[in-house]
Amino acid sequence: MEPLAELAPEECRYLLTMAQRARRMAQDGRPLREVLTQLTTAVETLARGTTVASILLLDRDGLLRNGASPNLPADYLDAIDRLRPHANLGTCAAAAATGLVVETPSFYDDQRWAELRHLPLALGFRGAWSMPIKAQQGNKVLGTFGTYFREHRSPTGAERQAKALLADVAAEAIALHAKQPA
């Protein structure tokens, strides 16, 4: 499959513009949260507001922390803050633990969500998927790029391609941020 082949031409132009803007922001030393918010906003815009995107980052203790989730409520973010990656927990924790894309077409049907499903269901979400954000060298998982759906479904091919590109940009931004003096 060609890179971005499943995206319409205008979607491809938008995605590439947003990726370049985020790269420039990272190179200019903008706060990491601003850069990552640019990427989550791009995912939501491409989906025409039918999804909510979130980037979680692994901290020094190996726990998932909010990197950018501009359209998730604070109480939801508090409830999932400091989750430990685990292959059998949610989508983002599972993606962080396995280094693989994890799909949950239905929170009702996925046992990884048994303890947490009440959280996204209360917000009207029915499914989600998450892609690990991996370091450019070494394949180390740095975080996850998740998307929540308001209907039961899996990601489309275009959504997969878009997020793969944006996850690479997120990895670049995380690496640049780590090199900046504290």
N, C-alpha and C positions, 0 to 999 in steps of 0.2 A: 504494500500500500504506500502510495506517495505521501510525503509529509503534508498534512493539512488538506489532503485530497477530498475529504468529506465535507469540508466547509465551503459555503457559498463564497464567491469572490469578495463581496463586501464584508462578510464575516472574517475572512482571512486578512483583509486589509486592516480591519479594526483590531484584530488580535495581534498582528505584527506591530501595529502602532502602539498598542498598550504595552506589549512586551518591551519594545524599545524605550518607551517612556519610563517604565519601571527600572530598566537597566541604567538609564541615564540618572535617575533619582538615586540609585544605589551608588553609582560612581561619584556623584556629587556629595555623598556623605549624608544624605537625608536619613532620618530615623527609620530603622528597619520596619517598624509598624506601618509607617506611611507607604513604604515600597510594597509591603505585603498586602496592604489594603487596596492598592492599585490593582494587584493581581486578582484578589477576590472580587472586586467590583467588575473587572473584565469578564469573569466567569458569569456573574449574575446578569450583566448586560447582554452577553451573548444569548443567554437563556430567556431574555426578555422579561426578567423579573419573576420567572416561575421557579427559581431555585434560590437557596441561600448558601453562600460559600464561607468556608472557615479554614484558616491555616493554624495548626497547632505545632509548636516547636518543642523539641526535647531539650530540657534544661540540663545542667551539669550533673544532677542526680538521676537523670534518665527518666524524668517525669514529663508528661505532656502539659504544656502551658499555652495560653492563648497568644498567638502571634498576630492575628488579625481576623476578627469576626465582626465586622461592622454592623451586621443586621441580625445578630443573635442577642437576646436580652442578657443583661448582666447576671441575673439569677441562674440562667442556664449555664453560662460560662463558669460561674462559681461552682456549680454542681459537678462539672466535668473537669475542673481545674485539678492538676496534679495526678491525673490518671497514670497508672503504670502501664506501659505497653504489655499487652497480653493477647495471644492469638485467638482467644475465645471471649473477647470483650469488645463489643461495639464494632464500628468500622475503622475509626482512626486509631484506636489502641491496637487493633488487630493488624492494620497496615504498618504501624510503627514496629510492631513485634516481628512481623514476617518479612517486611520489605517488599510486599506484594500488594497489588491493587485488591481491595476488598469491596465487594458489592453487597448491599442489603436492599433488595427490591421491596421488601416488606418487613417493617419492624415486628409485626405480629408473628411472622413465620421464622425469624432468625433467632436462634437460641443465644447467639452472642449478645443479644440485646435484652435477655431475660431480666436482668437486674436494673437496666437503665431505660427500657423502652418507654416508661411513663414520661420521661423528660421530653423527648422529641414529639411524642404523641400529643402532649399538652399544648404544644406550639403549632399543631396542625400538620406536622410532618409525617409522612407515611413510609419513606424509604431514604436511603443515602448511599453514597459510595465514597471511597477515600483512596487517594494515590499517595504512596510515600514520596517524600521529597528527599532525594539522595545526593550526597556530595558528588561533585564532578569526578573526583578521583577516589578510588577505594570503595565506592558503593555503600558508604556508611549512611544510615538513615538519620536525617537531621530533623525531620518533622513529617507532618501529613497535610494534605490538601483535600479537605472534605467538602462534599456538596450534599445538601438536604433537598429532598423532593416533597412536594405536597400531594403526590400521587404515588401509587405503587408502580415502580418501574426501575429499569436499569439505565445506565448512561448510554447515550447514542454514540456512534462512531465519531461524530464531529465533537461531542463533548470530551471524549477520550483524547482526541488529538489536541484539542485546545488546552486541556489541563496538562497534558504531557509537556507541551511547550512552556506553559506558565510555571510548572513545577521546576523545570530546568532554570528558569529565570529566578525563581525563589531561591534555589540552591546557590546560584551565583551571588545573589544579594546577601544571603546568610554568610557566605564565605567572606565577602567584602566587609561586612559588618564585624565579623570576628577578628579581622586584621586591624580594625581601627583601634586607636588607643582609648582606654577606658576613661 
